[in-house]
Amino acid sequence: MPVDWKRPRGATFELALARHPATDPGRRIGSLLINPGGPGGSGVDFALGAPGTFSPELLERFDIVGFDPRGVGRSNPVKCDLDRVKAQDALLYPDSAASFAALRKANRALGESCRDLTGPLADHMDTGSVVRDMDAIRAGLGERRISYYGVSYGTAIGQQYAERYPHRVRAMTLDSNMDHSLGNWEFQRTETDAVESSYGQFADWCARTPSCALHDRDARALFDSLHKRAEAGELVLPGDPPRPVTPEDLQTIALSNMYDPAGWFGFAQALADLDAADPAAARVLRKYGEPIGYPFYSVMCQDYDLDVPSYGTLARYERELNRRAPVTRFSPLGWTVQTGCQNWPAEVTNPQRRLHVDGTPPILMTNSRFDPATPYSWGANAARQIGREAVLLTYDGVGHGDYWLSPCARDAIDTYLTTLKTPRKGTHCPAVWPTATPSAERQPSAGDLVNPLPDLLGRRTYR
């Protein structure tokens, strides 16, 4: 692929693909391109894991084709200096004009290291370039039109592909939608509201579920108490050395555990352990692993203009977000995207704007009402921008990635992709709440806190 699509005959890079062939070739419809989100998720791994990820119906009818987007995985991965990654990470929550200035300096140094270690591709990571790559894949597959399933950041790729190449779409499902029209404040506000409302659903579930470790306690009040103790430096786990728990630790734990309610029994126990200063709680606080690639900011900082003119503005944002979300305070995902992009050296080549889609077949969009990462308001707003071509299916539960959360949503997506029949506009799928005993469900692990965006693929299997 061209590094720079404005210079298609210039420097190139190799883009990695994987194909899982249709298991019933006689009934094969064509290629279903897929993207798992991130930005930074590997579509190659997504395709290689297709038998455990997608339904037998989709596997029978489609060649499942995944690709690692430019700068990701096996496609000329963006590499950055680990020390500069750590330096940025320590400054993502500035508390003064001086620390805000230090953050801006650290971001610049990190971005420059990515450029030095990766080459020119680091400055061409925007989603518009990924869209051009995807159409080149379509041509290489010999397909006149493609079907597409994208989740999370993968919806941004799909939305912008439908805008640029409307007549090359056979079918498109966009699950857990981005909204690329939002300015900085709207981005922060909607992300914060989503985490607060998702945690509220967890607290209400705990109150009505006798086997929840916090059933007889107010889970909202407990989180607020833990946060205040963390702010005061009084929330410390025993050990050698003792492990202080920061407010950012708590916010990241809350966000991570709203992605899939299947982990709520373990999450409730973890909060109880934290409150009791039980060493067992340390297992959800450890951070381990060293990044081998770091494409996240290279994409987001070229797709979003999130510039904040001063620390005073940032502090005002924080106060207002804390007022809106008195329990969880703000979304660490939204916050770190904003702070991590301050003074990033690459140009914002694909800034926010409204979608203009015309000429596609119906596009099926799905969103959870309580999605902590891509809020329901994003899906609804993106559907309004797409207009009459969009059919928005609402999953009335909590989580991110409706295909794996809701059998109802999964059946609707399968039906649409294979038959092109969409559900009626305004269709809702009922919430699915965890009912497993605490010993049977997945417990939180240190891996839940490694990345600002919890790994969607790490916990998704077809069931």
VOSE-72334 format. One record per residue (C-alpha): residue number from 1; z, y, x. Coordinates in Angstrom, 1 decimal, m for minus. Each point is the difference from the previous one (the first is absolute). Example, Ala and Ser with C-alpha at 12.3 -4.5 7.8 and 13.67 -1.06 7.14 Angstrom:
<recs>
   resi        z        y        x
      1      7.8     m4.5     12.3
      2     m0.7      3.4      1.4
</recs>
This chain:
<recs>
   resi        z        y        x
      1      0.0      0.0      0.0
      2     m0.5      3.6      1.1
      3      3.2      1.6      1.3
      4     m1.2      3.2     m1.7
      5     m2.2     m0.3     m3.0
      6     m1.3      3.5      0.6
      7     m1.5     m1.5      3.2
      8     m1.2     m3.4     m1.2
      9     m1.9     m0.7      3.2
     10      2.9      0.9      2.2
     11      3.0     m2.1      1.2
     12      0.8     m3.1     m2.0
     13      3.0     m2.4     m0.4
     14      0.2     m3.6     m1.3
     15      1.4     m0.4     m3.5
     16      1.6     m3.4     m0.9
     17     m0.7     m1.9     m3.1
     18      1.1     m3.3     m1.6
     19     m1.6     m1.8     m2.9
     20      1.6     m2.7     m2.2
     21     m3.0     m1.6     m1.7
     22      0.0     m0.6     m3.8
     23      1.4     m3.5     m0.7
     24     m2.5     m0.6     m2.8
     25     m3.3      1.1      1.5
     26     m1.9     m0.8     m3.1
     27      1.9      2.6     m2.0
     28      0.3      2.6      2.8
     29     m0.3      3.6     m1.2
     30     m0.2      1.7      3.3
     31      2.3      1.6      2.6
     32      3.4      1.5     m0.8
     33      1.0      2.4      2.6
     34      3.7      0.5      0.4
     35      2.5      2.3      1.7
     36      3.8     m0.5      0.1
     37      1.1      3.6      0.6
     38      2.1      1.6      2.6
     39     m1.8      1.8      1.5
     40      0.2     m2.6      2.6
     41     m0.2     m3.2     m2.0
     42     m2.4     m2.7      1.3
     43     m2.8     m0.9     m2.4
     44     m0.9     m2.9      2.3
     45      3.5     m1.5     m0.4
     46     m0.2      0.7     m3.8
     47     m3.2     m2.0     m0.2
     48      1.2     m2.8      2.2
     49      3.0     m0.3     m2.3
     50     m2.0      0.1     m3.2
     51      0.9     m3.5     m1.2
     52      3.7      1.0     m0.2
     53     m0.7      3.5     m1.2
     54     m2.6     m0.1     m2.7
     55     m0.5     m2.1     m3.1
     56     m2.1     m3.2      0.0
     57     m2.4      1.8     m2.5
     58     m0.8      2.8      2.6
     59     m0.3     m2.5      2.8
     60     m2.5     m2.1     m1.9
     61     m2.2      2.9     m1.0
     62      0.0      2.3      3.0
     63     m0.4      0.1      3.8
     64      3.2      1.8      0.9
     65     m1.0      2.5      2.7
     66      2.7      1.9      2.0
     67     m0.5      2.4      2.8
     68      2.3      1.7      2.4
     69     m0.7      3.7     m0.6
     70     m0.9      2.1      3.1
     71      3.0      0.3      2.3
     72      1.9     m2.8     m1.6
     73      0.7     m3.6      1.1
     74     m3.1     m1.4      1.7
     75     m2.2      3.0     m0.6
     76      0.6      2.1      3.2
     77      3.7      0.5     m0.9
     78      1.6      3.4      0.5
     79      2.5     m0.4      2.9
     80      2.7      2.5      0.7
     81      2.6      0.5      2.6
     82      3.2     m1.9     m1.1
     83      2.3      2.5      1.5
     84     m1.7      2.8     m1.9
     85      0.2     m2.0     m3.2
     86      3.7     m0.4      0.5
     87      0.4      3.7      0.8
     88     m1.8      1.0     m3.2
     89      2.1     m2.5     m2.0
     90      3.2      1.6      1.2
     91     m1.1      3.4     m1.3
     92     m1.6     m0.7     m3.4
     93      3.1      1.4     m1.8
     94      0.4      3.5      1.6
     95      3.2      1.9     m0.9
     96     m0.7      3.3      1.8
     97     m2.7      2.3      1.2
     98      0.5     m1.4      3.5
     99     m0.4     m3.6     m1.1
    100     m3.0      0.9     m2.1
    101     m1.7      1.6      3.0
    102      0.9     m3.2      2.0
    103     m1.6     m2.1     m2.7
    104     m3.2      2.0      0.1
    105     m0.2     m0.4      3.8
    106      0.7     m3.7     m0.2
    107     m2.7     m0.5     m2.7
    108     m2.5      1.8      2.2
    109      0.9     m2.2      3.0
    110     m0.2     m3.2     m2.1
    111     m3.4      0.9     m1.4
    112     m1.3      0.8      3.4
    113      1.2     m3.3      1.4
    114     m1.8     m1.8     m2.9
    115     m3.2      1.8      1.0
    116      0.4     m0.8      3.6
    117      0.8     m3.7     m0.5
    118     m2.5     m0.6     m2.8
    119     m3.0      2.1      0.8
    120     m2.0      2.2     m2.3
    121      0.5     m2.2     m3.1
    122      3.6      1.4     m0.3
    123     m1.6      3.3     m1.2
    124     m2.2     m1.8     m2.6
    125      2.5     m1.9     m2.1
    126     m0.4      1.8     m3.3
    127     m0.6     m2.0     m3.2
    128     m3.5      1.6     m0.5
    129     m1.1     m1.8      3.2
    130      1.5     m3.3     m1.2
    131     m2.1      0.4     m3.2
    132     m3.1      0.3      2.1
    133      1.0     m3.1      1.9
    134      0.5     m1.9     m3.3
    135     m3.4      0.8     m1.2
    136     m1.5     m1.2      3.3
    137      1.9     m3.3     m0.6
    138     m1.6     m0.2     m3.5
    139     m3.4      0.4      1.5
    140      0.8     m2.6      2.7
    141      1.1     m2.5     m2.7
    142     m3.4      0.5     m1.7
    143      1.7      1.2     m3.2
    144     m1.6      2.6     m2.3
    145      3.3      0.6     m1.6
    146      3.5     m1.0      1.0
    147      3.2     m0.9     m1.8
    148      3.2      1.4      1.5
    149      3.7     m0.5     m0.3
    150      2.2      2.5      1.8
    151      3.8      0.4     m0.1
    152      2.1      3.1      1.1
    153     m1.9      1.8      2.7
    154     m2.9     m2.3     m0.8
    155     m0.4      1.9     m3.3
    156     m0.8      3.2      2.0
    157     m2.8     m1.9      1.6
    158     m1.3     m1.2     m3.4
    159      0.3      3.3     m1.7
    160     m2.0      1.8      2.7
    161     m2.5     m2.8      0.2
    162     m0.6      0.2     m3.8
    163     m0.5      3.8      0.4
    164     m2.5     m0.3      2.9
    165     m1.8     m3.2     m1.1
    166      0.4     m0.3     m3.8
    167     m3.1     m2.1     m0.5
    168      1.0     m2.6      2.6
    169      3.1     m1.1     m1.9
    170     m0.1     m3.1     m2.2
    171      3.7      0.0     m0.8
    172      3.0      1.7      1.6
    173      3.8     m0.6     m0.5
    174      2.3      2.6      1.4
    175      3.6     m1.2      0.0
    176      2.9      2.4      0.7
    177     m1.9      3.1      0.4
    178     m0.1      2.9      2.5
    179     m0.6      3.5     m1.3
    180     m2.0      1.9      2.7
    181      0.2      3.3     m2.0
    182      3.6      0.8      0.7
    183      1.3      2.9      2.0
    184      3.1     m0.4      2.3
    185      2.6      0.9     m2.6
    186     m1.5     m2.1     m2.7
    187     m0.3     m2.9      2.4
    188      3.7      0.3      0.9
    189      1.2      0.5     m3.6
    190     m1.8     m2.9     m1.5
    191      1.0     m2.4      2.8
    192      3.6      1.1     m0.3
    193      0.0     m0.4     m3.8
    194     m1.5     m3.5      0.3
    195      2.7     m1.3      2.3
    196      2.8      1.5     m2.1
    197     m1.3     m1.4     m3.2
    198     m0.7     m3.4      1.6
    199      3.6     m0.2      1.3
    200      1.2      1.0     m3.5
    201     m1.8     m3.1     m1.3
    202      1.7     m2.1      2.6
    203      3.4      1.5     m1.0
    204     m0.6     m0.7     m3.7
    205     m1.2     m3.6      0.8
    206      3.2     m0.6      1.9
    207      2.2      1.3     m2.8
    208     m1.6     m2.5     m2.4
    209     m0.2     m3.0      2.4
    210      3.3     m1.8      0.5
    211     m1.1     m1.7      3.2
    212     m0.8      3.3      1.7
    213      2.6      0.7      2.7
    214      0.5      3.6     m1.4
    215      0.1     m1.1     m3.6
    216      3.5      1.5     m0.6
    217     m0.7      3.1      2.0
    218     m2.1      3.2     m0.4
    219     m2.9     m0.6      2.4
    220     m1.0      3.6     m0.1
    221      3.5      1.3      0.8
    222      0.3     m2.6      2.8
    223     m3.3      1.1      1.7
    224      1.1      3.6     m0.3
    225      3.4     m0.8      1.6
    226     m1.7     m1.9      2.8
    227     m2.3      2.8      0.7
    228      2.8      2.6      0.2
    229      1.9     m2.3      2.3
    230     m3.1     m0.4      2.2
    231     m0.5      3.8      0.1
    232      3.6      0.4      1.1
    233     m0.4     m2.6      2.7
    234      2.6     m2.2     m1.7
    235     m2.2     m3.0     m0.9
    236      0.3     m2.2      3.0
    237     m0.5     m3.8      0.3
    238      2.3     m1.9      2.3
    239     m1.5     m1.4      3.2
    240     m0.3      0.4      3.7
    241     m0.9      2.8      0.0
    242      0.7      1.1     m3.6
    243     m3.1      0.7     m2.0
    244     m0.2      3.4     m1.7
    245     m2.0      0.1     m3.2
    246     m2.1      3.1     m0.6
    247     m1.1      1.6     m3.2
    248     m3.6     m0.9      1.0
    249      1.0     m3.7      0.4
    250      1.2      0.1     m3.6
    251     m3.0      1.7     m1.4
    252     m2.3     m2.4      1.8
    253      1.9     m3.0     m1.3
    254     m0.3      1.3     m3.5
    255     m3.7      0.7      0.3
    256     m0.8     m3.4      1.6
    257      1.9     m1.9     m2.7
    258     m1.8      1.8     m2.9
    259     m3.4     m1.6      1.1
    260      0.8     m3.3     m1.7
    261      3.0     m0.7     m2.3
    262      0.1     m3.6      1.2
    263      2.3      1.2      2.8
    264      2.5      1.8     m2.2
    265      2.8     m2.6      0.1
    266      0.0      0.3      3.8
    267     m0.3      3.8     m0.1
    268      3.0      0.3     m2.3
    269      2.0     m2.3      2.3
    270     m1.0      2.1      3.0
    271      1.2      3.2     m1.6
    272      3.3     m1.7     m0.9
    273      0.3     m1.2      3.7
    274     m0.7      3.5      1.2
    275      2.7      1.4     m2.2
    276      2.5     m2.5      1.4
    277     m1.2      0.5      3.6
    278     m0.8     m3.7      0.1
    279     m1.8     m1.0      3.2
    280     m2.4     m2.0     m2.2
    281     m1.6      3.2     m1.0
    282     m1.3      0.5      3.5
    283     m2.9     m2.4     m0.7
    284     m1.7      2.6     m2.3
    285      0.5      2.8      2.6
    286     m1.4     m1.5      3.2
    287     m3.3      1.4      1.2
    288     m2.0     m2.1      2.3
    289     m3.5     m0.5      1.2
    290     m2.3      2.3      2.0
    291     m3.2      1.3     m1.4
    292     m3.2     m1.4      1.5
    293     m2.0      2.6     m2.0
    294      0.9      3.1     m1.9
    295     m2.8      1.2     m2.4
    296      2.2      1.3     m2.8
    297      0.2      3.7      1.1
    298     m3.5      0.0      1.4
    299     m1.2     m0.7     m3.6
    300      2.4      2.0     m2.1
    301     m0.1      3.1      2.2
    302     m3.8      0.1     m0.3
    303      0.1     m0.6     m3.8
    304      2.8      2.5     m1.0
    305      0.7      3.6      1.0
    306      3.8     m0.1     m0.2
    307      0.7      3.0      2.2
    308      3.4      1.7     m0.4
    309      0.1      3.5      1.4
    310      3.7      0.0      1.0
    311      3.2     m1.9      0.0
    312      1.2      2.3     m2.7
    313     m2.7     m1.3     m2.3
    314      0.8     m3.6      0.9
    315      3.7      0.6     m0.7
    316     m0.9      1.5     m3.4
    317     m2.0     m3.1     m0.8
    318      2.9     m2.2      0.9
    319      2.5      1.9     m2.2
    320     m2.3     m0.2     m3.0
    321     m0.7     m3.7      0.5
    322      3.7     m0.7      0.3
    323      0.5      1.9     m3.3
    324     m2.7     m2.0     m1.7
    325      1.3     m3.4      1.4
    326      3.8      0.2      0.1
    327      0.3     m3.7      0.9
    328     m2.7     m0.8      2.5
    329     m0.6      3.6      1.1
    330     m3.7     m0.3      1.0
    331     m2.7     m2.5      0.9
    332      0.1     m0.9      3.7
    333     m3.7     m1.1     m0.4
    334     m1.1      3.4     m1.3
    335      2.3      1.9      2.4
    336     m1.1     m1.7      3.2
    337     m3.7      0.3     m0.9
    338      0.6      3.8     m0.3
    339      2.1      0.4      3.1
    340     m2.0     m2.4      2.1
    341     m3.2      2.0     m0.6
    342      1.4      3.4      1.2
    343     m2.2      1.2      2.9
    344     m1.9     m3.3      0.2
    345     m2.9      0.7      2.5
    346     m2.9     m1.5     m2.1
    347     m1.8      2.1     m2.6
    348      0.6     m0.6     m3.7
    349     m3.6     m1.1     m0.7
    350      0.6     m1.5     m3.5
    351      2.5      2.4     m1.6
    352      1.4     m0.3     m3.6
    353     m2.4      0.7     m2.9
    354     m0.6     m1.3     m3.5
    355     m2.3     m3.0     m0.5
    356     m3.5      0.4     m1.4
    357     m1.2     m3.4     m1.1
    358     m3.1     m0.4     m2.1
    359     m2.3     m2.9     m0.7
    360      2.3     m3.0      0.7
    361      0.7     m2.8     m2.4
    362      3.5     m0.1     m1.5
    363      2.7      0.0      2.8
    364      3.2     m1.9     m0.7
    365      3.0      1.9      1.3
    366      3.6     m1.4     m0.2
    367      3.4      1.6      0.8
    368      3.6     m0.9     m0.4
    369      2.0      2.5     m2.0
    370      2.6     m0.2      2.7
    371     m2.0     m0.3      3.2
    372      2.1      1.4      3.0
    373     m3.0      0.6      2.3
    374     m3.0      1.0     m2.2
    375      1.7      1.6     m3.1
    376     m1.3     m0.6     m3.5
    377     m0.9      3.6     m0.2
    378     m2.4     m0.5      2.9
    379     m1.9     m2.8     m1.9
    380     m0.1      2.0     m3.2
    381     m1.2      3.1      1.7
    382     m2.7     m1.9      2.0
    383     m1.1     m1.7     m3.2
    384     m0.4      3.4     m1.7
    385     m2.1      1.3      3.0
    386     m2.3     m3.1     m0.2
    387     m0.3      0.6     m3.7
    388     m1.8     m2.2     m2.5
    389     m0.8     m2.6      2.6
    390      3.7     m0.7      0.6
    391      2.2     m2.5     m2.0
    392      3.7      0.3      0.9
    393      2.1     m3.1     m0.5
    394      3.8      0.7      0.1
    395      2.5     m2.5      1.3
    396      3.3      1.0     m1.5
    397      2.2     m1.4      2.8
    398      1.0      0.9      3.5
    399     m1.9     m0.6      3.2
    400     m3.2      0.5      2.0
    401     m3.0     m2.3     m0.3
    402     m0.4     m1.0     m3.7
    403     m2.2     m3.0      0.7
    404      3.0     m1.9      1.4
    405      2.8      1.6     m2.1
    406     m1.5     m0.6     m3.5
    407     m1.8     m3.1     m1.3
    408     m1.3      2.2     m2.8
    409     m1.6      2.4      2.5
    410     m1.3     m2.8      2.2
    411     m1.7     m1.6     m3.0
    412     m1.6      3.3     m1.0
    413     m1.2      0.6      3.5
    414     m1.5     m3.5      0.3
    415     m1.7      0.3     m3.3
    416     m1.5      3.4      0.8
    417     m1.2     m1.0      3.5
    418     m1.7     m3.2     m1.3
    419     m1.3      1.2     m3.4
    420      0.0      3.8      0.3
    421      2.1      0.2     m3.2
    422      2.7      2.6      0.3
    423      3.2      0.0     m2.1
    424      0.2      2.6     m2.7
    425      0.9      3.5      1.2
    426      3.7      0.5     m0.3
    427      0.9     m3.6      0.6
    428      3.5     m0.7      1.3
    429      1.3     m3.2      1.7
    430      3.7     m0.8     m0.5
    431      2.6      0.4      2.8
    432      1.0     m3.2      1.9
    433      3.6      0.0      1.2
    434      1.6     m2.3      2.6
    435      1.9     m2.9     m1.5
    436      0.4     m2.3      3.1
    437      3.4     m0.7      1.3
    438      1.0      1.9      3.1
    439     m0.3     m3.1      2.2
    440     m3.6     m0.7     m1.1
    441     m1.6      3.4      0.5
    442     m1.3      1.7      3.2
    443      2.8      1.8      1.8
    444     m0.7      3.4      1.7
    445     m0.8     m0.2      3.7
    446     m0.2      2.3      2.9
    447     m3.7      0.0     m0.3
    448      0.3      2.0     m3.2
    449      0.9      3.1      2.1
    450     m2.5     m0.2      2.8
    451     m2.7      2.2     m1.5
    452      0.2      3.1     m2.2
    453     m2.3     m1.8     m2.3
    454      1.4     m3.5     m0.7
    455     m2.6     m2.7      0.6
    456     m1.5     m1.0     m3.3
    457     m1.5     m3.2      1.3
    458      3.2     m1.3      1.5
    459      1.4     m0.9     m3.4
    460     m3.1     m0.7     m2.2
    461     m1.1     m3.5     m1.0
    462     m1.8     m1.1     m3.1
    463      2.5     m1.5     m2.5
</recs>
